[in-house]
Amino acid sequence: MAKLRPIWVLAAGAAVVTTAMVTTRGGSSEAGAVAQAAPMAISGAPLASTGGTTQAAPAQHGATAAEAVTVAAPPAVEVATGALIGDASLAGQIDLDRIERTGDHYEVALPDGRRAILTLDPDIQTAAEKTLTRAKAPMGAIAVVATDGRVLALAGRRTEDHKGGKNGTMDWHLAVGAWAPAASIFKIVSSAALVEAGVAPDAKVCFHGGLRSVTESNLVDAKNDSRCEDLSFAVAFSQNAIIAKLAHKYLEPKTLGDVAQKMGFAGPLPSFALRGDAGAIELPSDNGVEFAKTAAGFTGTTLSATGGALLANEIATGGQAVTPRIVDAIVDGGRRVEVTGAAPRRALRADVAQQVGKMMEETCARGTAAKAFHGRRDELPGGVKVAGKTGTLARAQPFFMEYSWFVGYAPAEKPTVSIAVVLGNAESWWMKGHQAARMVLGSALAKHETVAERGGGGGSKKQR
């Protein structure tokens, strides 16, 4: 029987309550289904529900539906002592398909005859593009951002064949579009909200199941709760039942939505020259199993690679949200105008970011990314520790795609770079997100001392 259910839609910093028709069977929603609002043109890719399976829709830019969220225009760029604060005034003028390498940097011609010196690091950018080529995924994107907001690499790749392969096209737009479900990357937001709510990372939680699904029985204490672990374990090993149970007990949809909003998870990316979307989130208004699924990363969220890198960056910087920029300077004849970063804003308390960061370190030391970052060091400088979070989620429609994520930062003790990798793999895949991230971080960390001064290998065989 169909019924109306209110849901929260969070985008562009606004929470909107609406109602949606949800088809239920036997009094509960079908597994994998997500409550949907009337189509809304928001600056993150909406989720489309097809046959009980949620799929990521292509990123949409600008309002196209009848009901839209209005986003205020970005403030005018400030000019101070001959320098530009941020590069938002160049929005729409930077075409990365026309960049030229000049010595140790990239430049791009502006429409008015000036030239923009880009923040992209040629070595890291090349490593990102080569890694995507080796991954052979039907769709993939990588973003690397310095802790001060400079974009060091921005790469995307797609193939015409839904099964992927060696023939592909580079498309940087995939790195600034929220075309993939966020999957367990959203656990970063959920764990931050739980820590803010007073949940200690080492407090034990008894649970059962949660490997590939979340059900109502996972939300309450039960006789078959055969194992007890903590929030840190849940983040490191992506244990869904623990996250779901804690979210049901300690959070409300508005609480989680507020934290996602503070962290800039949904809506447009912070104003910079390339524009783009951070992500989108839809939260049920009631604290039930659908809310628990969203908190665990099963439904209701999308994320872009750049949005993922900025999310990791907030943890790396102790809770500070930076505005990305891709322009270092503007050259007009013999005159050079430097572009500096805008002041960051506080997104999380420093102690909250620190606790989440420690859990992300566990992911790479003993959790789901341990084989890439602890067991193998071929691409990384010796002894470097990485903090991160993996995410994996499959969608069957319109064709099978398994989204493999890694977002993180390094060095864990004194971060200089943050990274996000998302690979939309076919059933046969060559590489996972954390493996790709290790390869790119090797190039980034080899130069991390240089990066700090400026302000701020092996592949996998085809597997099944």
C-alpha positions as CSV (number, residue, x, y, z in Angstrom):
1,M,0.0,0.0,0.0
2,A,1.4,3.4,-0.9
3,K,1.5,6.2,1.7
4,L,2.9,9.7,2.1
5,R,6.1,10.1,4.1
6,P,7.8,13.4,4.9
7,I,11.5,13.6,4.1
8,W,14.3,16.1,4.6
9,V,16.1,17.3,1.5
10,L,19.4,19.1,2.3
11,A,21.0,21.1,-0.4
12,A,22.7,24.4,-0.8
13,G,22.7,24.8,3.0
14,A,18.9,24.5,3.3
15,A,16.7,21.8,4.9
16,V,13.4,21.5,3.1
17,V,10.5,19.3,4.3
18,T,8.3,17.8,1.7
19,T,6.3,14.6,1.2
20,A,7.0,11.7,-1.1
21,M,5.0,8.7,-2.2
22,V,6.8,5.6,-0.9
23,T,5.7,2.1,-1.9
24,T,5.7,-0.3,1.0
25,R,5.2,-4.0,1.2
26,G,4.1,-5.7,4.4
27,G,4.2,-2.4,6.3
28,S,7.9,-1.7,5.7
29,S,9.9,-0.2,2.8
30,E,11.5,-2.5,0.3
31,A,15.2,-3.1,1.0
32,G,17.3,-0.7,-1.0
33,A,14.4,1.8,-1.6
34,V,14.7,5.4,-0.5
35,A,12.0,7.9,0.0
36,Q,12.0,10.4,-2.8
37,A,10.8,14.0,-2.9
38,A,9.2,15.5,-5.9
39,P,12.1,16.2,-8.4
40,M,14.1,19.2,-7.3
41,A,16.8,21.0,-9.2
42,I,19.6,21.2,-6.6
43,S,23.3,21.6,-7.1
44,G,24.1,18.1,-6.2
45,A,23.0,15.0,-8.2
46,P,19.6,13.7,-7.0
47,L,19.0,10.1,-6.5
48,A,16.6,8.3,-8.8
49,S,14.7,5.3,-7.5
50,T,14.1,2.6,-10.0
51,G,12.6,-0.8,-9.2
52,G,13.5,-0.6,-5.5
53,T,17.1,0.2,-6.3
54,T,18.6,3.6,-5.8
55,Q,20.9,4.8,-8.5
56,A,23.0,7.9,-8.9
57,A,21.8,10.3,-11.5
58,P,24.1,12.4,-13.6
59,A,25.2,15.6,-12.1
60,Q,22.9,18.5,-13.0
61,H,24.0,22.1,-13.0
62,G,21.4,24.8,-12.6
63,A,17.7,24.7,-11.9
64,T,15.7,22.6,-14.4
65,A,12.7,21.4,-12.4
66,A,9.6,23.3,-11.4
67,E,10.5,23.3,-7.7
68,A,14.1,24.6,-7.0
69,V,16.3,25.5,-4.1
70,T,17.5,29.1,-4.6
71,V,21.1,29.6,-3.9
72,A,22.4,33.1,-3.1
73,A,25.1,34.5,-5.5
74,P,28.6,34.3,-4.2
75,P,30.0,37.5,-2.6
76,A,32.2,39.7,-4.8
77,V,35.9,38.8,-4.7
78,E,37.9,41.0,-2.5
79,V,41.0,42.8,-3.6
80,A,43.7,43.5,-1.0
81,T,47.1,45.0,-1.6
82,G,47.2,44.0,-5.2
83,A,46.1,40.4,-4.5
84,L,42.8,38.5,-5.2
85,I,41.2,36.7,-2.4
86,G,40.1,33.4,-4.0
87,D,39.4,32.8,-7.7
88,A,35.6,32.9,-7.8
89,S,35.7,36.0,-10.1
90,L,37.1,33.7,-12.8
91,A,34.2,31.3,-12.8
92,G,33.4,30.1,-16.3
93,Q,36.7,31.4,-17.7
94,I,38.9,28.4,-16.8
95,D,38.8,25.5,-19.4
96,L,41.0,22.7,-18.2
97,D,40.8,21.1,-21.7
98,R,42.9,24.0,-23.0
99,I,45.7,24.1,-20.3
100,E,49.3,24.3,-21.4
101,R,52.3,23.1,-19.4
102,T,55.0,25.8,-19.0
103,G,58.0,24.5,-17.1
104,D,56.9,23.3,-13.6
105,H,53.3,24.6,-13.9
106,Y,50.1,24.8,-16.0
107,E,48.7,27.9,-17.6
108,V,45.4,28.6,-19.4
109,A,44.5,31.6,-21.6
110,L,41.6,33.7,-20.3
111,P,39.0,35.2,-22.7
112,D,40.4,38.8,-22.2
113,G,43.9,37.9,-23.2
114,R,45.3,37.5,-19.7
115,R,46.7,34.1,-18.5
116,A,46.0,32.2,-15.4
117,I,48.7,30.3,-13.6
118,L,47.1,27.2,-12.1
119,T,47.7,25.5,-8.8
120,L,47.6,22.1,-10.5
121,D,50.9,20.2,-9.9
122,P,51.9,18.6,-13.2
123,D,53.4,15.5,-11.5
124,I,50.4,14.8,-9.3
125,Q,48.0,15.6,-12.2
126,T,49.8,13.2,-14.5
127,A,49.8,10.5,-11.8
128,A,46.0,10.9,-11.3
129,E,45.3,10.6,-15.1
130,K,47.6,7.6,-15.4
131,T,46.0,5.9,-12.5
132,L,42.5,6.4,-13.9
133,T,43.7,4.9,-17.2
134,R,45.1,1.9,-15.4
135,A,41.9,1.5,-13.5
136,K,39.9,1.2,-16.8
137,A,36.7,1.9,-15.0
138,P,33.6,3.0,-17.0
139,M,33.6,6.2,-14.9
140,G,36.2,7.6,-12.5
141,A,37.4,10.7,-10.8
142,I,40.3,11.9,-8.6
143,A,40.7,15.2,-6.7
144,V,43.8,16.1,-4.7
145,V,43.7,19.3,-2.5
146,A,46.4,20.9,-0.4
147,T,45.3,21.6,3.2
148,D,45.2,25.3,2.3
149,G,42.7,24.7,-0.5
150,R,44.9,24.7,-3.5
151,V,43.7,22.1,-6.0
152,L,46.8,20.0,-6.9
153,A,45.0,17.5,-9.2
154,L,41.6,17.2,-10.8
155,A,41.0,14.3,-13.2
156,G,38.1,12.3,-14.6
157,R,37.8,9.5,-17.1
158,R,35.0,7.7,-18.8
159,T,34.5,5.0,-21.4
160,E,31.8,4.4,-24.0
161,D,31.7,0.7,-23.0
162,H,29.7,0.1,-19.8
163,K,32.2,-2.6,-18.9
164,G,35.2,-0.2,-19.0
165,G,38.4,-0.8,-20.7
166,K,41.6,0.7,-22.0
167,N,39.9,3.0,-24.5
168,G,38.6,6.0,-22.5
169,T,38.3,9.8,-22.6
170,M,39.6,12.2,-20.0
171,D,36.8,14.4,-18.6
172,W,37.7,16.6,-15.7
173,H,34.0,17.6,-15.2
174,L,33.5,14.2,-13.5
175,A,35.7,15.4,-10.6
176,V,33.3,18.3,-9.8
177,G,30.0,16.5,-10.4
178,A,28.2,14.5,-7.7
179,W,27.3,11.5,-10.0
180,A,28.2,8.7,-7.5
181,P,26.4,7.6,-4.3
182,A,28.6,8.6,-1.3
183,A,28.2,5.1,0.2
184,S,30.2,4.6,3.4
185,I,32.0,7.9,3.0
186,F,29.0,9.4,4.6
187,K,30.1,7.6,7.8
188,I,32.5,10.4,8.2
189,V,29.6,12.8,8.7
190,S,27.7,10.3,10.8
191,S,30.7,9.7,13.1
192,A,31.3,13.4,13.5
193,A,27.6,13.9,14.5
194,L,27.8,11.0,17.0
195,V,31.0,12.3,18.6
196,E,29.3,15.7,18.9
197,A,26.4,14.0,20.5
198,G,28.7,12.6,23.2
199,V,29.4,9.1,21.8
200,A,32.9,8.0,22.8
201,P,34.9,6.3,20.0
202,D,35.9,3.5,22.3
203,A,32.4,2.9,23.9
204,K,31.4,-0.7,23.2
205,V,28.3,-1.5,21.2
206,C,26.9,-5.1,20.9
207,F,25.4,-5.9,17.4
208,H,24.7,-8.6,14.9
209,G,24.7,-8.6,11.1
210,G,25.2,-5.3,9.2
211,L,27.6,-6.6,6.6
212,R,25.5,-5.8,3.5
213,S,22.3,-4.4,4.9
214,V,20.6,-2.7,7.8
215,T,17.2,-3.9,9.2
216,E,15.0,-2.9,12.0
217,S,16.4,-5.6,14.2
218,N,19.8,-4.0,14.0
219,L,18.6,-0.8,15.7
220,V,17.8,-2.3,19.1
221,D,19.5,-4.7,21.5
222,A,18.7,-8.3,20.6
223,K,19.4,-11.8,21.7
224,N,21.5,-12.4,18.6
225,D,23.9,-9.5,19.4
226,S,26.8,-11.9,19.4
227,R,29.7,-9.4,19.2
228,C,30.6,-6.1,20.8
229,E,32.9,-3.4,19.2
230,D,33.1,0.4,19.2
231,L,32.5,3.4,16.9
232,S,36.2,3.4,16.0
233,F,35.9,-0.2,14.8
234,A,32.7,0.7,12.9
235,V,34.5,3.4,10.9
236,A,37.7,1.4,10.3
237,F,35.9,-1.7,9.1
238,S,32.7,0.1,7.8
239,Q,30.5,-1.9,10.1
240,N,27.0,-0.8,9.2
241,A,25.0,-2.2,12.2
242,I,27.0,-0.3,14.7
243,I,26.6,3.0,12.9
244,A,22.9,2.3,12.4
245,K,22.3,1.4,16.0
246,L,24.2,4.4,17.4
247,A,22.5,6.8,14.9
248,H,19.1,5.5,15.9
249,K,19.9,5.9,19.6
250,Y,21.7,9.2,19.7
251,L,20.7,11.2,16.6
252,E,17.7,12.7,14.9
253,P,17.4,13.5,11.2
254,K,17.7,17.2,11.8
255,T,20.8,16.7,14.0
256,L,22.5,14.7,11.3
257,G,21.4,17.1,8.6
258,D,22.7,20.1,10.6
259,V,26.2,18.4,10.8
260,A,26.1,17.6,7.1
261,Q,25.3,21.2,6.4
262,K,28.1,22.5,8.6
263,M,30.5,20.2,6.8
264,G,29.4,21.5,3.4
265,F,28.4,18.0,2.3
266,A,25.4,19.1,0.2
267,G,24.8,21.7,-2.4
268,P,27.3,23.6,-4.6
269,L,31.0,23.5,-3.9
270,P,32.4,26.6,-2.2
271,S,32.6,29.3,-4.8
272,F,35.7,28.9,-6.9
273,A,36.7,29.2,-10.6
274,L,35.4,25.8,-11.7
275,R,32.1,25.8,-9.8
276,G,30.6,22.3,-9.4
277,D,28.7,20.3,-6.8
278,A,29.8,19.0,-3.4
279,G,26.9,16.5,-3.0
280,A,23.3,16.0,-2.0
281,I,21.5,14.3,0.9
282,E,17.9,13.2,1.5
283,L,17.0,12.3,5.1
284,P,13.7,10.8,6.2
285,S,12.1,13.0,8.8
286,D,11.5,10.0,11.2
287,N,14.2,8.2,13.1
288,G,13.5,4.7,11.7
289,V,15.3,2.1,9.6
290,E,15.5,4.4,6.5
291,F,17.3,7.0,8.6
292,A,19.6,4.4,9.9
293,K,20.4,3.2,6.3
294,T,21.2,6.8,5.3
295,A,23.5,7.3,8.3
296,A,25.3,4.1,7.4
297,G,25.7,5.1,3.8
298,F,23.2,2.8,2.0
299,T,20.8,5.4,0.6
300,G,20.1,9.1,0.2
301,T,23.5,10.6,-0.5
302,T,25.7,11.5,-3.5
303,L,29.1,13.1,-3.5
304,S,31.7,14.5,-5.9
305,A,35.4,13.7,-5.9
306,T,36.2,17.4,-5.0
307,G,33.5,17.3,-2.4
308,G,35.1,14.2,-0.9
309,A,38.6,15.7,-0.9
310,L,37.2,18.8,0.9
311,L,35.4,16.6,3.4
312,A,38.6,14.8,4.3
313,N,40.4,18.2,4.4
314,E,38.1,19.3,7.2
315,I,39.2,16.5,9.3
316,A,42.9,17.0,8.3
317,T,42.8,20.7,9.3
318,G,41.2,20.1,12.7
319,G,37.6,21.1,11.6
320,Q,38.4,24.0,9.3
321,A,36.5,24.2,5.9
322,V,38.6,25.8,3.2
323,T,37.5,27.3,-0.1
324,P,39.2,25.5,-3.0
325,R,41.1,27.5,-5.6
326,I,42.7,26.4,-8.9
327,V,44.4,29.7,-9.8
328,D,47.7,30.8,-8.3
329,A,48.1,34.0,-10.1
330,I,46.9,36.1,-13.1
331,V,49.4,37.4,-15.6
332,D,48.6,40.5,-17.6
333,G,51.5,41.4,-19.8
334,G,54.4,42.0,-17.4
335,R,52.0,42.4,-14.4
336,R,51.3,39.4,-12.1
337,V,48.5,39.4,-9.6
338,E,48.7,36.7,-6.9
339,V,45.6,34.8,-5.9
340,T,45.5,33.9,-2.2
341,G,43.2,31.7,-0.2
342,A,40.1,32.9,1.5
343,A,40.0,32.5,5.3
344,P,38.6,29.1,6.3
345,R,35.5,28.7,8.4
346,R,35.0,26.5,11.4
347,A,33.0,23.4,10.4
348,L,33.6,21.1,13.4
349,R,35.1,21.6,16.8
350,A,38.8,20.7,16.8
351,D,38.3,17.9,19.3
352,V,35.6,16.3,17.2
353,A,37.7,16.4,14.1
354,Q,40.7,15.0,16.0
355,Q,38.6,12.0,17.2
356,V,37.2,11.3,13.7
357,G,40.7,11.6,12.3
358,K,42.0,8.9,14.7
359,M,39.2,6.6,13.5
360,M,40.2,7.3,9.9
361,E,43.8,6.4,10.7
362,E,42.5,3.0,11.9
363,T,40.9,2.4,8.5
364,C,44.4,2.5,6.9
365,A,46.3,0.8,9.7
366,R,44.0,-2.2,10.4
367,G,40.7,-1.7,8.6
368,T,39.3,-1.9,5.1
369,A,42.3,0.0,3.5
370,A,45.1,-1.7,5.5
371,K,46.3,-3.8,2.6
372,A,46.9,-0.7,0.5
373,F,48.4,1.6,3.1
374,H,49.9,-0.6,5.8
375,G,50.8,-3.8,4.0
376,R,52.3,-2.1,0.9
377,R,54.5,0.9,0.8
378,D,55.9,0.7,-2.8
379,E,54.4,4.0,-3.9
380,L,54.6,5.8,-0.5
381,P,57.7,7.3,1.2
382,G,58.7,5.0,4.0
383,G,56.9,5.4,7.3
384,V,54.2,7.8,6.1
385,K,50.8,7.1,7.7
386,V,47.5,7.8,5.9
387,A,44.1,8.5,7.4
388,G,41.0,7.7,5.3
389,K,37.7,6.1,4.7
390,T,36.6,3.5,2.1
391,G,33.2,3.1,0.6
392,T,31.6,0.5,-1.7
393,L,28.1,0.4,-3.1
394,A,26.6,-1.3,-6.1
395,R,23.7,-0.2,-8.3
396,A,22.0,-2.4,-10.9
397,Q,20.2,0.3,-12.9
398,P,20.4,1.4,-15.7
399,F,23.4,-1.0,-15.8
400,F,25.6,-2.6,-13.1
401,M,28.1,-0.3,-11.5
402,E,30.0,-0.8,-8.2
403,Y,31.2,2.5,-6.8
404,S,34.5,2.2,-5.0
405,W,35.5,5.2,-2.9
406,F,38.5,6.4,-0.9
407,V,38.8,9.7,0.8
408,G,41.6,10.7,3.1
409,Y,44.7,12.7,3.9
410,A,48.4,12.4,4.6
411,P,50.7,12.4,6.4
412,A,48.3,11.5,9.1
413,E,50.3,13.3,11.9
414,K,50.9,16.5,10.0
415,P,48.6,16.6,6.9
416,T,49.6,18.5,3.7
417,V,47.3,16.9,1.1
418,S,43.8,15.4,1.0
419,I,42.5,13.1,-1.7
420,A,39.3,11.6,-3.0
421,V,39.0,8.8,-5.5
422,V,35.8,7.3,-6.9
423,L,35.7,4.5,-9.5
424,G,32.4,3.4,-11.0
425,N,33.5,-0.2,-11.7
426,A,31.8,-2.9,-13.8
427,E,31.4,-6.4,-12.5
428,S,34.9,-7.2,-13.6
429,W,37.3,-4.6,-12.2
430,W,40.9,-3.8,-12.3
431,M,41.3,-1.5,-9.3
432,K,39.6,-0.3,-6.1
433,G,39.5,3.3,-4.9
434,H,42.0,2.8,-2.0
435,Q,44.5,1.2,-4.4
436,A,44.2,4.1,-6.8
437,A,44.6,6.6,-3.9
438,R,47.8,4.9,-2.8
439,M,49.3,5.3,-6.3
440,V,48.4,9.0,-6.5
441,L,49.5,9.8,-2.9
442,G,52.9,8.5,-3.8
443,S,53.4,11.4,-6.2
444,A,51.8,13.9,-3.9
445,L,53.8,12.9,-0.8
446,A,57.1,12.8,-2.6
447,K,56.6,16.5,-2.9
448,H,54.9,17.2,0.4
449,E,57.8,19.2,1.8
450,T,57.6,21.4,-1.3
451,V,53.9,21.7,-0.9
452,A,54.3,22.8,2.8
453,E,56.9,25.4,1.9
454,R,54.5,26.9,-0.7
455,G,51.8,27.1,2.0
456,G,50.1,24.6,2.6
457,G,54.2,1.9,-8.8
458,G,52.6,-1.2,-8.8
459,G,49.1,-1.8,-10.1
460,S,46.4,-4.5,-9.5
461,K,45.5,-7.2,-12.0
462,K,42.1,-7.6,-13.3
463,Q,39.9,-9.3,-10.7
464,R,36.4,-10.5,-10.0
